[in-house]
Amino acid sequence: MSPQSLEQNLNYKFKDRDLLLEALTHKSYCINERKKLSHNERLEYLGDSIIGFVLAEHLMQLFPQDNEGLLSKKRASLVNQDVLAQKALNLKLDTLLILGPGEKEQESHLKPRILCSAFEAILGAIYLDSDFANIKAWIQQEFNADIAKIKPDLEFERDYKTRLQELTQKLKLGMPDYQLIETSGPSHNPEFLVGVYLTENGQPVEKFRAAGKSKKAAEQSAAQLLMNLLETDYKRKM
């Protein structure tokens, strides 16, 4: 896919194409080239802040009766690695990412973390190329369908992945990540083993494993285990 096709998917034409190029460039490419090239980490930082604010305000307007805790859970269900990575795939960002040779060999263009970062970098680039009103309207339009599918309020109490993400952000531990470790059992009745990871010193560290009859169920169980541990430790320090 070409940058022009991406602009069509975005329904936005960049005035400064260098911003688009920067948003698509992963740090590994710059390190490999040994040049002071611009990569997308700064734009990712900006885009992450923008999307968080825009959706926080949008949800407050749409759900005037919700308290802070419920609004936070709803935002976390929209702004998370899985959702943003899928949006990056919908835009076909994976076909345009500029990676170093090592990341290419590992097919990192399909890794949720890198896709999520690229999506946020694109948001930051659009903002710098236009203005806040434009990116605000773009984000609201992009997420309206997702907001319409938000689960009933009571279900959030059982969504351990959302609750864990909220807790790790509060404790400044970064975003939890989930990886499928193995699948066992017969094809008609498989069992999935999933690990939940937190980043420490720049490296993913496995915290818990849990099994389930579906990948989502295993992720929820792993999230619950880690959430219970972090909540216990937090209360002890209070």
KANOR-V286129 format. One record per residue. N is the residue number from 1. PSI is psi in whole degrees, -180 to 180 (* if undefined). D_CENTER is the distance of its C-alpha to the mean C-alpha in whole Angstrom. Layout:
n = (N/N)
psi = (PSI/PSI)
d_center = (D_CENTER/D_CENTER)
This chain:
n = (1/2/3/4/5/6/7/8/9/10/11/12/13/14/15/16/17/18/19/20/21/22/23/24/25/26/27/28/29/30/31/32/33/34/35/36/37/38/39/40/41/42/43/44/45/46/47/48/49/50/51/52/53/54/55/56/57/58/59/60/61/62/63/64/65/66/67/68/69/70/71/72/73/74/75/76/77/78/79/80/81/82/83/84/85/86/87/88/89/90/91/92/93/94/95/96/97/98/99/100/101/102/103/104/105/106/107/108/109/110/111/112/113/114/115/116/117/118/119/120/121/122/123/124/125/126/127/128/129/130/131/132/133/134/135/136/137/138/139/140/141/142/143/144/145/146/147/148/149/150/151/152/153/154/155/156/157/158/159/160/161/162/163/164/165/166/167/168/169/170/171/172/173/174/175/176/177/178/179/180/181/182/183/184/185/186/187/188/189/190/191/192/193/194/195/196/197/198/199/200/201/202/203/204/205/206/207/208/209/210/211/212/213/214/215/216/217/218/219/220/221/222/223/224/225/226/227/228/229/230/231/232/233/234/235/236/237/238)
psi = (146/161/-33/-39/-37/-42/-36/-42/-36/-18/40/132/122/135/-36/99/-22/-32/-40/-43/-42/-41/-26/-5/119/152/-32/-32/-42/-39/-42/-39/-15/40/157/65/155/130/-179/7/-39/-41/-36/-45/-44/-47/-38/-43/-41/-48/-36/-45/-47/-45/-30/-47/-42/-43/-37/-39/-37/-30/71/-17/-11/143/177/-41/-44/-39/-40/-41/-40/-41/-41/-28/-17/-41/86/168/-43/-47/-47/-34/-40/-38/-36/-41/-39/-34/-6/34/-28/-26/-9/-8/138/108/159/164/-41/-43/-35/-43/-34/5/45/-14/-12/1/130/-40/-44/-37/-43/-45/-41/-40/-46/-36/-38/-41/-44/-38/-42/-42/-48/-30/-17/-104/176/-39/-38/-47/-31/-47/-38/-46/-44/-43/-42/-34/-1/-42/-37/-40/-37/-22/5/138/156/150/-41/-28/-23/-28/-22/-2/91/-30/-44/-43/-38/-43/-42/-41/-44/-33/-40/-38/3/45/3/-174/130/148/149/135/136/122/-47/160/130/172/172/159/-29/-11/62/160/136/132/122/143/146/135/148/148/126/124/38/2/142/131/124/132/-43/158/150/150/157/167/-9/161/-40/-40/-40/-40/-42/-41/-42/-41/-40/-42/-47/-39/-43/-41/-47/-39/-40/-46/-40/-42/-34/-32/-12/*)
d_center = (23/24/22/25/23/20/21/23/20/18/22/22/24/24/27/26/25/24/21/19/21/19/16/16/17/16/18/19/21/23/24/26/27/28/28/27/25/22/18/15/14/16/15/11/12/14/11/9/12/14/11/11/15/16/14/16/19/19/18/21/23/22/23/26/27/24/24/21/20/19/18/15/15/14/12/10/10/9/6/4/2/5/6/5/6/9/9/10/12/14/15/16/14/15/18/18/16/19/19/22/24/22/19/20/23/20/18/15/14/13/11/7/7/9/8/5/7/10/9/8/12/13/13/15/17/18/19/21/23/23/23/21/23/22/18/18/20/18/14/17/18/15/14/17/17/14/16/19/18/17/19/22/22/24/21/19/21/21/17/16/13/12/15/14/11/13/16/14/13/17/18/16/15/11/8/10/10/12/14/17/20/23/24/28/31/32/30/31/30/27/26/22/22/18/17/15/14/14/14/18/20/17/17/15/18/19/19/20/21/22/23/23/25/21/18/16/19/19/16/17/20/18/16/19/21/19/19/23/23/21/23/26/26/25/28/30/29/30)
